[in-house]
């Protein structure tokens, strides 16, 4: 009986609202790609757009806003002419490195090539 209670407690921890929100955020279309590119360092909008084939301006803007709202990226506006906007991961976003690496390794092993 103790073993069953332990397993139920572990399952509750895995399905907690925080875990669910994190998976929903990171699992949105293009979000993983944005994070992967920013793991290499800060980027301007057009650099992100060029590094992620197939993403539209509108979707990139939406994902950047979501990630900024979640505290995973920071948007820096550098004055000048023209104004320069740079996006970079926050400490919280950078901590996704291990998770992103693990997903990449899993995908290399188990996901078929092409679609």
Secondary structure, 3 states (H helix, E strand, C coil): CHHHHHHHHHHHHHCCHHHHHHHHHHCCCCHHHHHHHHHCCCEEHHHHHHHCCCCCHHHHHHHHHHHHHCCCEEEEEECCCCCEEEEEECHHHHCCHHHHHHHHHHHHHHCCCCC
